[in-house]
Amino acid sequence: MRELAGRAGARLSQALDVAVSRSTALRLLMRLPLPPPRIPRVLGVDDFALKRRHRYATILTDAETGERIDVLPGRGADALEAWLRTHPGVEIVCRDGSGAYGEAIRRALPDATQVSDRWHVWKNLCDKTLAEIRSHSSCWATVNPARPAGVREQTTRERWQQIHHLLDKGVGLLECARRLNLSRNTVKRYARTREPEALRRAPRYRPTLVDPYRDHLRERRAADPAVPALQLFCEIKELGYTGSLNLLYRYITQGRAEGDRPVITPRRLARLLLTRPDKLREADTKLLEELAATCPELAQLVRLVRAFAELLLPAEGNDAKLAAWLTDARAANLPHLHGFANGLELDREAVNAGITLPHHNGRTEGVNTRTKRIMRQMHGRAGFDLLRHRVLLQ
């Protein structure tokens, strides 16, 4: 009953010749006593969605052992503060970057050490890195053949001119958004760019069956630009090509045959940048170096991201290194990275503890994953009390 609960527990009981109804199975489950509450020295705090974007809950664990401590309704500061006040003794609290959790801990346990989880800090940096790469796509995308300007690019240029025309007149961001019927974040993104070309998106081509024969196609088209696509199709067919003529025709008309390599996406470039250098293949290392060399801001981004990654290995003195890193990041012309640095500054003490102390929220995230499995078993039909009971009995 502890693992299967209602309907599944009733089906299992029938197979064991001890037939009970699903309601009886649930009553038996709810009668099982919960383990006595224990106050851990290192508390892990995380939230999970009961109904995404509508209702959430907070799970508390022992960050050192992964033991479940309690499940609280909601993810606001009041519920966590009330629990901490009634359960004194916690010395260290591991959490994500939630301001509500941080405020609750400060009010209830002013002497406790708050530790910002390193995985969440790295995730935030990854998001900002991808945004920076997209904003500089006009630089690194020139390594590959550019697409002809289309309707989207023309619309982007016109919108950039409208927004900067209003900004030059002294109109604020909110008023620009109201006049142009755009969201405030869209207006802010256009306002940050100094020229409309910086908003151009790189073409998102996926690898195709034609890629291994690019060198042959490039050599043939360089020697005879008028060579028919059907003839090229027959030639690469003899070399082992298994695709269609239509695929080859699209490949040529998109300009991909003349490129030195397949056109990469911002996500792939971000993956190359965020991967440890010793884990990259030699070809990927050369590609990253070539793309970073197209733009001084990208070269700065590579250097700053790799320097920050070294801080995620907890060690004494990392807090001083973080201060130097924040200074370098603010001096670089990378607006999205400035936002990341400002977020770290708002939660500086917890971040310093996260990069100097060995504690983290990894075990809490594992408990959260198993909690979501329990929710899927119940298909969202059970109430919070049953969910809490099952989680604490695991």
C-alpha beads as a LAMMPS data file, in Angstrom:
LAMMPS data file: protein, C-alpha beads

394 atoms
393 bonds

1 atom types
1 bond types

-500.0 500.0 xlo xhi
-500.0 500.0 ylo yhi
-500.0 500.0 zlo zhi

Masses

1 110.0

Atoms # bond

1 1 1 0.000 0.000 0.000
2 1 1 2.867 2.351 0.750
3 1 1 4.166 2.123 -2.832
4 1 1 0.946 1.604 -4.825
5 1 1 -1.761 3.473 -2.826
6 1 1 -5.352 3.265 -4.196
7 1 1 -6.304 1.484 -7.426
8 1 1 -2.911 -0.153 -7.956
9 1 1 -2.878 -1.363 -4.345
10 1 1 -6.388 -2.803 -4.740
11 1 1 -5.355 -4.700 -7.896
12 1 1 -2.308 -6.128 -6.127
13 1 1 -4.392 -7.210 -3.140
14 1 1 -6.746 -9.111 -5.469
15 1 1 -3.759 -10.931 -6.972
16 1 1 -2.748 -11.906 -3.430
17 1 1 -6.293 -13.132 -2.592
18 1 1 -6.781 -10.354 -0.042
19 1 1 -9.316 -8.263 -1.864
20 1 1 -9.783 -4.693 -0.638
21 1 1 -11.287 -1.667 -2.334
22 1 1 -9.274 1.357 -3.378
23 1 1 -10.868 3.409 -0.581
24 1 1 -9.833 0.816 1.973
25 1 1 -6.326 0.779 0.544
26 1 1 -6.116 4.548 0.970
27 1 1 -7.472 4.397 4.535
28 1 1 -4.901 1.762 5.448
29 1 1 -2.182 3.885 3.912
30 1 1 -3.229 7.019 5.804
31 1 1 -3.224 5.048 9.091
32 1 1 0.444 4.206 8.755
33 1 1 2.358 6.335 11.275
34 1 1 4.785 8.891 9.904
35 1 1 8.405 8.752 11.099
36 1 1 9.107 11.008 14.086
37 1 1 10.207 14.494 13.019
38 1 1 13.940 15.130 13.097
39 1 1 15.813 18.422 12.906
40 1 1 18.777 18.097 10.531
41 1 1 21.965 20.101 10.843
42 1 1 21.953 20.845 7.087
43 1 1 18.470 21.440 5.683
44 1 1 17.692 21.210 1.963
45 1 1 14.810 23.349 0.652
46 1 1 13.265 23.084 -2.802
47 1 1 9.891 23.591 -4.473
48 1 1 7.882 21.480 -6.912
49 1 1 4.723 22.087 -8.895
50 1 1 1.412 20.564 -7.855
51 1 1 -0.108 22.219 -10.919
52 1 1 2.403 24.050 -13.084
53 1 1 2.128 27.855 -12.956
54 1 1 -0.755 27.578 -10.471
55 1 1 0.031 25.657 -7.271
56 1 1 3.349 24.678 -5.713
57 1 1 4.661 22.986 -2.591
58 1 1 7.941 23.003 -0.663
59 1 1 9.897 19.904 0.274
60 1 1 12.384 19.805 3.151
61 1 1 15.130 17.189 3.349
62 1 1 18.311 16.407 5.206
63 1 1 20.849 17.671 2.669
64 1 1 23.522 15.320 4.028
65 1 1 21.557 12.053 3.949
66 1 1 18.598 12.752 1.630
67 1 1 16.070 11.860 4.337
68 1 1 12.652 13.461 3.865
69 1 1 11.807 15.859 6.690
70 1 1 8.514 17.518 5.723
71 1 1 6.356 18.794 2.843
72 1 1 4.814 22.270 3.124
73 1 1 1.919 23.711 1.096
74 1 1 2.940 26.625 -1.116
75 1 1 6.381 28.038 -1.777
76 1 1 6.098 31.394 -0.084
77 1 1 8.145 32.746 2.789
78 1 1 5.435 32.436 5.455
79 1 1 5.106 28.630 5.406
80 1 1 8.854 28.033 5.570
81 1 1 9.345 30.679 8.260
82 1 1 6.641 29.124 10.435
83 1 1 8.220 25.664 10.096
84 1 1 11.701 26.942 10.964
85 1 1 10.423 28.779 14.037
86 1 1 8.698 25.672 15.354
87 1 1 11.687 23.424 14.572
88 1 1 14.799 25.258 15.805
89 1 1 18.250 23.763 15.505
90 1 1 19.043 24.025 11.794
91 1 1 22.543 25.410 11.243
92 1 1 22.895 25.414 7.431
93 1 1 20.187 25.748 4.761
94 1 1 20.782 24.796 1.116
95 1 1 18.403 26.427 -1.345
96 1 1 18.120 27.766 -4.878
97 1 1 18.089 31.466 -5.735
98 1 1 14.543 32.007 -4.434
99 1 1 14.210 35.366 -2.705
100 1 1 11.198 34.134 -0.723
101 1 1 13.121 31.245 0.817
102 1 1 16.063 33.499 1.591
103 1 1 13.857 36.040 3.348
104 1 1 12.110 33.337 5.400
105 1 1 15.432 31.911 6.574
106 1 1 16.764 35.371 7.493
107 1 1 13.679 36.121 9.573
108 1 1 13.441 32.760 11.342
109 1 1 17.140 31.808 11.638
110 1 1 19.282 34.945 11.384
111 1 1 22.387 33.035 12.535
112 1 1 22.000 30.133 10.066
113 1 1 24.288 29.889 7.027
114 1 1 22.470 30.014 3.703
115 1 1 24.075 28.086 0.835
116 1 1 23.065 28.833 -2.747
117 1 1 22.978 25.617 -4.755
118 1 1 25.782 25.554 -7.322
119 1 1 23.715 23.742 -9.958
120 1 1 21.119 26.517 -10.008
121 1 1 23.848 29.174 -10.219
122 1 1 25.399 27.371 -13.190
123 1 1 21.979 26.970 -14.830
124 1 1 21.405 30.722 -14.600
125 1 1 24.800 31.353 -16.188
126 1 1 23.975 28.906 -18.992
127 1 1 20.766 30.803 -19.783
128 1 1 22.576 34.143 -19.862
129 1 1 25.352 32.669 -22.015
130 1 1 22.822 31.442 -24.585
131 1 1 21.206 34.894 -24.638
132 1 1 24.583 36.556 -25.252
133 1 1 25.401 34.130 -28.066
134 1 1 22.068 34.838 -29.741
135 1 1 22.599 38.590 -29.443
136 1 1 25.980 38.256 -31.236
137 1 1 24.797 35.878 -33.949
138 1 1 25.499 38.539 -36.580
139 1 1 29.206 38.093 -35.769
140 1 1 29.733 34.342 -35.583
141 1 1 27.072 33.489 -38.160
142 1 1 29.222 35.190 -40.815
143 1 1 31.607 32.230 -40.636
144 1 1 28.949 30.377 -42.656
145 1 1 27.086 31.606 -45.750
146 1 1 24.469 34.164 -44.810
147 1 1 20.877 33.826 -45.900
148 1 1 19.305 36.502 -48.078
149 1 1 17.309 39.061 -46.130
150 1 1 13.725 37.966 -45.715
151 1 1 10.501 39.372 -44.301
152 1 1 11.515 38.551 -40.728
153 1 1 14.801 40.431 -40.985
154 1 1 13.093 43.416 -42.599
155 1 1 10.477 43.485 -39.818
156 1 1 13.224 43.298 -37.197
157 1 1 15.053 46.258 -38.732
158 1 1 11.867 48.375 -38.878
159 1 1 10.986 47.544 -35.270
160 1 1 14.515 48.435 -34.119
161 1 1 14.271 51.804 -35.875
162 1 1 10.862 52.546 -34.326
163 1 1 12.016 51.730 -30.794
164 1 1 15.277 53.691 -31.010
165 1 1 13.458 56.642 -32.600
166 1 1 11.175 56.818 -29.547
167 1 1 14.067 56.299 -27.127
168 1 1 16.016 59.148 -28.715
169 1 1 13.021 61.392 -28.008
170 1 1 13.166 60.474 -24.322
171 1 1 10.241 58.054 -24.306
172 1 1 10.529 55.385 -21.574
173 1 1 10.476 51.638 -22.102
174 1 1 6.946 51.163 -20.808
175 1 1 5.590 53.936 -23.006
176 1 1 7.425 52.484 -26.025
177 1 1 5.837 49.128 -25.327
178 1 1 2.386 50.719 -25.076
179 1 1 2.714 52.738 -28.279
180 1 1 4.090 49.857 -30.361
181 1 1 1.900 47.161 -28.741
182 1 1 4.928 45.118 -27.687
183 1 1 5.951 43.523 -24.415
184 1 1 8.344 45.392 -22.136
185 1 1 10.967 42.642 -22.399
186 1 1 10.894 42.846 -26.212
187 1 1 11.423 46.611 -26.103
188 1 1 14.247 46.164 -23.598
189 1 1 15.966 43.582 -25.845
190 1 1 15.824 45.930 -28.837
191 1 1 16.969 48.873 -26.732
192 1 1 20.101 47.006 -25.610
193 1 1 21.315 46.407 -29.171
194 1 1 23.310 49.168 -30.839
195 1 1 22.496 48.098 -34.401
196 1 1 19.683 46.012 -35.935
197 1 1 22.119 43.475 -37.411
198 1 1 22.863 42.241 -33.900
199 1 1 19.294 40.903 -33.694
200 1 1 19.684 38.705 -36.748
201 1 1 19.264 35.054 -35.921
202 1 1 21.564 32.411 -37.261
203 1 1 19.928 29.859 -39.579
204 1 1 18.917 26.711 -37.726
205 1 1 19.864 23.847 -40.024
206 1 1 19.937 20.291 -38.784
207 1 1 22.524 17.737 -39.914
208 1 1 21.438 15.962 -43.110
209 1 1 22.500 12.985 -45.211
210 1 1 24.252 15.380 -47.622
211 1 1 26.793 16.647 -45.071
212 1 1 29.418 13.904 -45.693
213 1 1 29.532 14.869 -49.394
214 1 1 29.902 18.623 -48.933
215 1 1 33.543 18.670 -50.011
216 1 1 32.716 16.888 -53.275
217 1 1 29.816 19.236 -54.004
218 1 1 31.923 22.318 -53.265
219 1 1 34.753 21.197 -55.553
220 1 1 32.388 20.337 -58.414
221 1 1 30.446 23.596 -58.155
222 1 1 33.673 25.603 -57.951
223 1 1 34.941 23.963 -61.132
224 1 1 31.599 24.178 -62.956
225 1 1 29.019 26.524 -61.348
226 1 1 26.376 25.430 -63.884
227 1 1 26.590 21.724 -63.117
228 1 1 23.010 20.335 -62.846
229 1 1 21.773 19.119 -59.489
230 1 1 20.722 15.815 -61.088
231 1 1 24.284 15.139 -62.195
232 1 1 25.588 15.893 -58.693
233 1 1 22.932 13.572 -57.320
234 1 1 24.148 10.719 -59.527
235 1 1 27.765 11.356 -58.542
236 1 1 27.248 11.308 -54.785
237 1 1 24.849 8.375 -55.206
238 1 1 27.812 6.363 -56.439
239 1 1 29.762 7.529 -53.368
240 1 1 27.148 6.101 -51.021
241 1 1 24.537 8.875 -50.675
242 1 1 21.167 7.397 -49.603
243 1 1 19.034 10.562 -49.545
244 1 1 16.655 12.016 -52.117
245 1 1 17.186 14.446 -54.969
246 1 1 14.829 16.915 -53.311
247 1 1 16.982 16.959 -50.167
248 1 1 20.103 17.635 -52.249
249 1 1 18.336 20.399 -54.174
250 1 1 17.272 22.176 -50.945
251 1 1 20.780 21.750 -49.578
252 1 1 22.270 23.522 -52.599
253 1 1 19.687 26.321 -52.805
254 1 1 20.194 27.113 -49.092
255 1 1 23.880 27.768 -49.794
256 1 1 25.068 25.020 -47.482
257 1 1 27.255 23.330 -50.103
258 1 1 29.617 26.331 -50.147
259 1 1 30.074 26.389 -46.370
260 1 1 33.149 24.996 -44.643
261 1 1 30.897 23.142 -42.194
262 1 1 27.196 22.786 -41.417
263 1 1 25.586 25.961 -40.107
264 1 1 25.456 25.584 -36.321
265 1 1 22.737 26.838 -34.017
266 1 1 23.108 29.150 -31.008
267 1 1 22.373 26.204 -28.722
268 1 1 25.192 24.132 -30.180
269 1 1 27.629 27.014 -29.873
270 1 1 26.507 27.502 -26.251
271 1 1 27.071 23.791 -25.608
272 1 1 30.593 24.018 -26.990
273 1 1 31.326 27.068 -24.859
274 1 1 29.872 25.563 -21.674
275 1 1 31.624 22.188 -22.016
276 1 1 34.877 21.610 -20.176
277 1 1 37.764 22.237 -22.616
278 1 1 39.327 18.851 -21.902
279 1 1 36.039 17.148 -22.830
280 1 1 35.835 18.735 -26.305
281 1 1 36.997 17.015 -29.441
282 1 1 39.806 18.654 -31.345
283 1 1 37.478 19.676 -34.182
284 1 1 35.014 21.261 -31.731
285 1 1 37.844 23.116 -29.998
286 1 1 39.001 24.596 -33.310
287 1 1 35.430 25.498 -34.252
288 1 1 34.873 27.278 -30.934
289 1 1 38.142 29.198 -31.289
290 1 1 37.245 30.266 -34.818
291 1 1 33.754 31.415 -33.857
292 1 1 34.984 33.245 -30.743
293 1 1 37.600 35.066 -32.824
294 1 1 34.877 36.698 -34.942
295 1 1 33.823 38.972 -32.083
296 1 1 35.789 40.415 -29.123
297 1 1 32.710 40.136 -26.918
298 1 1 32.458 36.403 -27.620
299 1 1 36.133 35.961 -26.748
300 1 1 35.456 37.734 -23.442
301 1 1 32.415 35.539 -22.866
302 1 1 34.457 32.349 -23.337
303 1 1 37.079 33.578 -20.883
304 1 1 34.550 34.657 -18.247
305 1 1 32.443 31.495 -18.438
306 1 1 35.465 29.239 -18.057
307 1 1 36.775 31.333 -15.165
308 1 1 33.416 31.082 -13.383
309 1 1 33.255 27.313 -13.947
310 1 1 36.452 26.948 -11.938
311 1 1 34.725 28.610 -8.973
312 1 1 32.105 25.859 -8.832
313 1 1 34.630 23.505 -7.256
314 1 1 34.257 24.519 -3.554
315 1 1 37.483 25.789 -2.035
316 1 1 38.665 28.440 0.377
317 1 1 39.389 31.744 -1.293
318 1 1 36.746 31.322 -4.001
319 1 1 34.787 34.236 -2.530
320 1 1 37.697 36.600 -3.245
321 1 1 38.021 35.163 -6.743
322 1 1 34.299 35.742 -7.266
323 1 1 34.700 39.417 -6.368
324 1 1 37.406 39.756 -9.032
325 1 1 35.235 37.866 -11.530
326 1 1 32.280 40.201 -10.923
327 1 1 34.522 43.200 -11.605
328 1 1 35.703 41.684 -14.896
329 1 1 32.162 40.739 -15.918
330 1 1 30.849 44.268 -15.348
331 1 1 33.738 45.733 -17.350
332 1 1 32.876 43.568 -20.384
333 1 1 30.330 44.689 -22.969
334 1 1 27.972 41.786 -22.201
335 1 1 24.566 43.110 -20.982
336 1 1 23.070 39.677 -20.228
337 1 1 26.109 38.737 -18.167
338 1 1 25.680 42.023 -16.274
339 1 1 22.205 40.814 -15.267
340 1 1 23.692 37.550 -14.025
341 1 1 26.321 39.446 -12.019
342 1 1 23.649 41.675 -10.476
343 1 1 21.672 38.598 -9.425
344 1 1 24.750 37.145 -7.729
345 1 1 25.338 40.416 -5.917
346 1 1 21.808 40.389 -4.487
347 1 1 22.450 36.960 -2.957
348 1 1 26.187 37.387 -2.405
349 1 1 26.520 35.766 1.028
350 1 1 24.678 32.593 -0.038
351 1 1 26.683 32.383 -3.273
352 1 1 29.943 32.815 -1.363
353 1 1 28.900 29.950 0.917
354 1 1 27.962 27.838 -2.091
355 1 1 31.398 28.113 -3.710
356 1 1 33.381 27.693 -0.488
357 1 1 31.386 25.039 1.430
358 1 1 30.816 21.429 0.268
359 1 1 27.052 21.461 0.876
360 1 1 24.596 21.356 -2.036
361 1 1 20.996 20.503 -2.902
362 1 1 21.723 17.444 -5.041
363 1 1 20.015 14.956 -2.728
364 1 1 17.012 17.269 -2.402
365 1 1 16.665 17.361 -6.196
366 1 1 16.725 13.557 -6.219
367 1 1 13.924 13.448 -3.644
368 1 1 12.023 15.953 -5.768
369 1 1 12.308 13.666 -8.790
370 1 1 10.861 10.742 -6.844
371 1 1 8.090 13.028 -5.539
372 1 1 7.074 13.812 -9.116
373 1 1 6.925 10.085 -9.838
374 1 1 4.454 9.677 -6.958
375 1 1 2.369 12.535 -8.367
376 1 1 2.268 10.875 -11.794
377 1 1 1.090 7.640 -10.182
378 1 1 -1.861 9.518 -8.692
379 1 1 -2.586 11.395 -11.944
380 1 1 -3.178 14.627 -10.028
381 1 1 -6.380 13.315 -8.414
382 1 1 -5.136 12.981 -4.858
383 1 1 -5.058 15.802 -2.340
384 1 1 -2.059 17.377 -0.673
385 1 1 -2.449 15.354 2.548
386 1 1 -2.154 12.016 0.749
387 1 1 0.795 13.233 -1.301
388 1 1 2.601 14.458 1.814
389 1 1 1.900 11.152 3.592
390 1 1 3.309 9.090 0.722
391 1 1 6.387 11.272 0.332
392 1 1 7.287 11.061 4.023
393 1 1 6.762 7.291 4.062
394 1 1 9.239 6.710 1.242

Bonds

1 1 1 2
2 1 2 3
3 1 3 4
4 1 4 5
5 1 5 6
6 1 6 7
7 1 7 8
8 1 8 9
9 1 9 10
10 1 10 11
11 1 11 12
12 1 12 13
13 1 13 14
14 1 14 15
15 1 15 16
16 1 16 17
17 1 17 18
18 1 18 19
19 1 19 20
20 1 20 21
21 1 21 22
22 1 22 23
23 1 23 24
24 1 24 25
25 1 25 26
26 1 26 27
27 1 27 28
28 1 28 29
29 1 29 30
30 1 30 31
31 1 31 32
32 1 32 33
33 1 33 34
34 1 34 35
35 1 35 36
36 1 36 37
37 1 37 38
38 1 38 39
39 1 39 40
40 1 40 41
41 1 41 42
42 1 42 43
43 1 43 44
44 1 44 45
45 1 45 46
46 1 46 47
47 1 47 48
48 1 48 49
49 1 49 50
50 1 50 51
51 1 51 52
52 1 52 53
53 1 53 54
54 1 54 55
55 1 55 56
56 1 56 57
57 1 57 58
58 1 58 59
59 1 59 60
60 1 60 61
61 1 61 62
62 1 62 63
63 1 63 64
64 1 64 65
65 1 65 66
66 1 66 67
67 1 67 68
68 1 68 69
69 1 69 70
70 1 70 71
71 1 71 72
72 1 72 73
73 1 73 74
74 1 74 75
75 1 75 76
76 1 76 77
77 1 77 78
78 1 78 79
79 1 79 80
80 1 80 81
81 1 81 82
82 1 82 83
83 1 83 84
84 1 84 85
85 1 85 86
86 1 86 87
87 1 87 88
88 1 88 89
89 1 89 90
90 1 90 91
91 1 91 92
92 1 92 93
93 1 93 94
94 1 94 95
95 1 95 96
96 1 96 97
97 1 97 98
98 1 98 99
99 1 99 100
100 1 100 101
101 1 101 102
102 1 102 103
103 1 103 104
104 1 104 105
105 1 105 106
106 1 106 107
107 1 107 108
108 1 108 109
109 1 109 110
110 1 110 111
111 1 111 112
112 1 112 113
113 1 113 114
114 1 114 115
115 1 115 116
116 1 116 117
117 1 117 118
118 1 118 119
119 1 119 120
120 1 120 121
121 1 121 122
122 1 122 123
123 1 123 124
124 1 124 125
125 1 125 126
126 1 126 127
127 1 127 128
128 1 128 129
129 1 129 130
130 1 130 131
131 1 131 132
132 1 132 133
133 1 133 134
134 1 134 135
135 1 135 136
136 1 136 137
137 1 137 138
138 1 138 139
139 1 139 140
140 1 140 141
141 1 141 142
142 1 142 143
143 1 143 144
144 1 144 145
145 1 145 146
146 1 146 147
147 1 147 148
148 1 148 149
149 1 149 150
150 1 150 151
151 1 151 152
152 1 152 153
153 1 153 154
154 1 154 155
155 1 155 156
156 1 156 157
157 1 157 158
158 1 158 159
159 1 159 160
160 1 160 161
161 1 161 162
162 1 162 163
163 1 163 164
164 1 164 165
165 1 165 166
166 1 166 167
167 1 167 168
168 1 168 169
169 1 169 170
170 1 170 171
171 1 171 172
172 1 172 173
173 1 173 174
174 1 174 175
175 1 175 176
176 1 176 177
177 1 177 178
178 1 178 179
179 1 179 180
180 1 180 181
181 1 181 182
182 1 182 183
183 1 183 184
184 1 184 185
185 1 185 186
186 1 186 187
187 1 187 188
188 1 188 189
189 1 189 190
190 1 190 191
191 1 191 192
192 1 192 193
193 1 193 194
194 1 194 195
195 1 195 196
196 1 196 197
197 1 197 198
198 1 198 199
199 1 199 200
200 1 200 201
201 1 201 202
202 1 202 203
203 1 203 204
204 1 204 205
205 1 205 206
206 1 206 207
207 1 207 208
208 1 208 209
209 1 209 210
210 1 210 211
211 1 211 212
212 1 212 213
213 1 213 214
214 1 214 215
215 1 215 216
216 1 216 217
217 1 217 218
218 1 218 219
219 1 219 220
220 1 220 221
221 1 221 222
222 1 222 223
223 1 223 224
224 1 224 225
225 1 225 226
226 1 226 227
227 1 227 228
228 1 228 229
229 1 229 230
230 1 230 231
231 1 231 232
232 1 232 233
233 1 233 234
234 1 234 235
235 1 235 236
236 1 236 237
237 1 237 238
238 1 238 239
239 1 239 240
240 1 240 241
241 1 241 242
242 1 242 243
243 1 243 244
244 1 244 245
245 1 245 246
246 1 246 247
247 1 247 248
248 1 248 249
249 1 249 250
250 1 250 251
251 1 251 252
252 1 252 253
253 1 253 254
254 1 254 255
255 1 255 256
256 1 256 257
257 1 257 258
258 1 258 259
259 1 259 260
260 1 260 261
261 1 261 262
262 1 262 263
263 1 263 264
264 1 264 265
265 1 265 266
266 1 266 267
267 1 267 268
268 1 268 269
269 1 269 270
270 1 270 271
271 1 271 272
272 1 272 273
273 1 273 274
274 1 274 275
275 1 275 276
276 1 276 277
277 1 277 278
278 1 278 279
279 1 279 280
280 1 280 281
281 1 281 282
282 1 282 283
283 1 283 284
284 1 284 285
285 1 285 286
286 1 286 287
287 1 287 288
288 1 288 289
289 1 289 290
290 1 290 291
291 1 291 292
292 1 292 293
293 1 293 294
294 1 294 295
295 1 295 296
296 1 296 297
297 1 297 298
298 1 298 299
299 1 299 300
300 1 300 301
301 1 301 302
302 1 302 303
303 1 303 304
304 1 304 305
305 1 305 306
306 1 306 307
307 1 307 308
308 1 308 309
309 1 309 310
310 1 310 311
311 1 311 312
312 1 312 313
313 1 313 314
314 1 314 315
315 1 315 316
316 1 316 317
317 1 317 318
318 1 318 319
319 1 319 320
320 1 320 321
321 1 321 322
322 1 322 323
323 1 323 324
324 1 324 325
325 1 325 326
326 1 326 327
327 1 327 328
328 1 328 329
329 1 329 330
330 1 330 331
331 1 331 332
332 1 332 333
333 1 333 334
334 1 334 335
335 1 335 336
336 1 336 337
337 1 337 338
338 1 338 339
339 1 339 340
340 1 340 341
341 1 341 342
342 1 342 343
343 1 343 344
344 1 344 345
345 1 345 346
346 1 346 347
347 1 347 348
348 1 348 349
349 1 349 350
350 1 350 351
351 1 351 352
352 1 352 353
353 1 353 354
354 1 354 355
355 1 355 356
356 1 356 357
357 1 357 358
358 1 358 359
359 1 359 360
360 1 360 361
361 1 361 362
362 1 362 363
363 1 363 364
364 1 364 365
365 1 365 366
366 1 366 367
367 1 367 368
368 1 368 369
369 1 369 370
370 1 370 371
371 1 371 372
372 1 372 373
373 1 373 374
374 1 374 375
375 1 375 376
376 1 376 377
377 1 377 378
378 1 378 379
379 1 379 380
380 1 380 381
381 1 381 382
382 1 382 383
383 1 383 384
384 1 384 385
385 1 385 386
386 1 386 387
387 1 387 388
388 1 388 389
389 1 389 390
390 1 390 391
391 1 391 392
392 1 392 393
393 1 393 394
